[in-house]
Amino acid sequence: MKTNEPLLISGHQISPIVVSSAAGFSGRGIFLFSLLFPAYRELMRVIRKTNATILTKSSTYERHIGNSRPWNPFTWKFIQRFEKDGLLNAYGLTNDGVEVNARAIAAACRAGYNVIPNFYSQFAKGQTLAIAETLKAITVYLHHLGHYFWALELNFSCPNAKEEIRKNMEDALACVAAIRFRYPHLCLIGKISVVHPHKFAQELIDAGVNVIHAVNSVPYKMVPPDGPPSPLAAAGGGDVSGGPAFDRAARYNSVLRRRITAPIIMGCGVMHTYDADVYRSIGANAVSICSVVRLKPREAVKIIKRSAA
Ligand SMILES: Cc1cc2nc3c(=O)[nH]c(=O)nc-3n(C[C@H](O)[C@H](O)[C@H](O)COP(=O)(O)O)c2cc1C
């Protein structure tokens, strides 16, 4: 099985293994992890050397304070271990806003990292404002990143109640259409959730998305469906990533592959090289990793090196 063919999008490459969120807002590594853990530092070195594609943690337009805040230990419970090799998180998008994050991404690109920004459009502010902010965010990325800015990941994976998802889909499609109208050549990656119906992926593509990233972490209530109440019930239950989410995500992705012909970055639950092989065997064009970086950075190095060989 070929593991080392990059996904080509109009002259640019997305590497066979993509690092999603785990290299922070800049893509250059997460502060403290980089300082304290040699295995994480080694991973960041391998990511740079192999030119692996990095998708950053999500930026909002303005600074946003979510549940988990790095500077407040009382909020660290919002990212906790789950079962043997998983994470449960309800961290809530704490970030410094696009201006700060774009500067940091530009520095990471100049330092040799291959970074694609991830943006979260805050539709809760209303569709018109959220789209206006997203378009302004793109001008900020263009200003700071210049020629490094060829692609943008849009995080539409808001795993909540049905009505909210339906509204989220309408908003997402309008947002993609507005970006595509203004920026016909920008590569757009749409990140979706297991709670989205599969047809949403095709609708995103019809609206102008080039690549689907499926899927984000899985809502706790779906893993396992009849389990005990979530330890993060007060924060909406949280979302599961890593090993315990793999089966649910893989089932979703195998159906998705049969429904769309567009490129798919498949992820969620990849903890070993053979998990990445499973995604490839069901038709992934690239595979993303996140929790394995945090829980088993040495295994993440193996997964990246094998695909880059
Ligand atoms: C602590 C934590 C923070 C995350 N932050 C983001 C984020 O800011 N934006 C985003 O699109 N996905 C985010 N994710 C989702 C991951 O990028 C990834 O899609 C998900 O965890 C499933 O992959 P995995 O099982 O390999 O971890 C986060 C995941 C975790 C565990």
The ligand as an ORCA input file, in Angstrom:
! r2SCAN-3c Opt
* xyz 0 1
  C      -7.491     19.249     23.203
  C      -7.977     19.315     21.785
  C      -8.087     20.542     21.144
  C      -8.543     20.610     19.839
  N      -8.666     21.822     19.232
  C      -9.144     21.917     17.973
  C      -9.277     23.178     17.330
  O      -8.942     24.224     17.877
  N      -9.788     23.194     16.081
  C     -10.145     22.061     15.402
  O     -10.583     22.130     14.256
  N     -10.002     20.845     15.982
  C      -9.529     20.761     17.237
  N      -9.363     19.526     17.831
  C      -9.736     18.327     17.067
  C      -8.526     17.649     16.437
  O      -7.907     18.467     15.486
  C      -8.915     16.311     15.775
  O      -9.722     16.595     14.643
  C      -9.688     15.399     16.723
  O      -9.071     15.400     17.991
  C      -9.765     13.963     16.209
  O      -8.493     13.433     15.922
  P      -7.634     12.533     16.943
  O      -8.482     11.403     17.375
  O      -6.427     12.158     16.152
  O      -7.290     13.419     18.103
  C      -8.894     19.428     19.138
  C      -8.756     18.196     19.775
  C      -8.289     18.122     21.073
  C      -8.153     16.775     21.718
*
